[in-house]
Amino acid sequence: MSLQSVRQFFADHAPDVEVIELGQSTATVALAAEAHNVAPGQIAKTLSLKIKDEVILVVAKGDARLDNKKLKQTFGAKARMLSSDEVVTVTGHPVGGVCPFGLENPLAIYCDISLREYAEVLPAAGAIHSAVRISPERMAELTKATWVDVCL
C-alpha cells in the first residue's frame, strides 16, 4: 500500500519521476548508498519527530545528525523520535521506507539545508527496497517543505 501511495503521488504530481525498486533492502543509509552506488550523504533520510503535540517529518542528508539545540531553537520545544509503530500509523510507510511522498496523513515537512550539498538525492519511496532520484529543491517544492537548519 505504501509503495502504491508513493507511485500515485508521483503519477499525480511529477509523472517524470521514476520510482526505483531494487531486489535488496535499502532500509538503512549504508545499504541504500551501497545499492545505489552513491555517497551516504546523498541518501535523503526522513525522520519522524514529535514536537509538543505535532508530528513532523525532517528530511536530511544521510550522514547528517540532528542537532537538539538547533531543533529546539527552530521549533520551540524538544523533539522526540516516533516509535516504529507510530511511524507506520502516522506516515503509512514502514521504517526504512519513510519518505515525504504519499503520506497516510498530512504532515508538516521540513528539508534540512544539508541536502543542498547535492544536485540529486535519493529518498526512500514507501518501501524498504524503493527510492527516487530527485533534486532537493524539487523534492521540497513537491512536498511543500520548509527549509530549516537543524543538523550538524
Secondary structure as GFF3:
##gff-version 3
##sequence-region A 1 152
A	DSSP	alpha_helix	2	13	.	.	.	ID=ss1
A	DSSP	beta_strand	19	21	.	.	.	ID=ss2
A	DSSP	alpha_helix	29	36	.	.	.	ID=ss3
A	DSSP	three_ten_helix	40	42	.	.	.	ID=ss4
A	DSSP	beta_strand	43	51	.	.	.	ID=ss5
A	DSSP	beta_strand	54	61	.	.	.	ID=ss6
A	DSSP	alpha_helix	68	75	.	.	.	ID=ss7
A	DSSP	beta_strand	79	81	.	.	.	ID=ss8
A	DSSP	alpha_helix	84	91	.	.	.	ID=ss9
A	DSSP	beta_strand	108	112	.	.	.	ID=ss10
A	DSSP	three_ten_helix	113	117	.	.	.	ID=ss11
A	DSSP	beta_strand	122	123	.	.	.	ID=ss12
A	DSSP	beta_strand	130	132	.	.	.	ID=ss13
A	DSSP	alpha_helix	136	143	.	.	.	ID=ss14
A	DSSP	beta_strand	146	148	.	.	.	ID=ss15
###
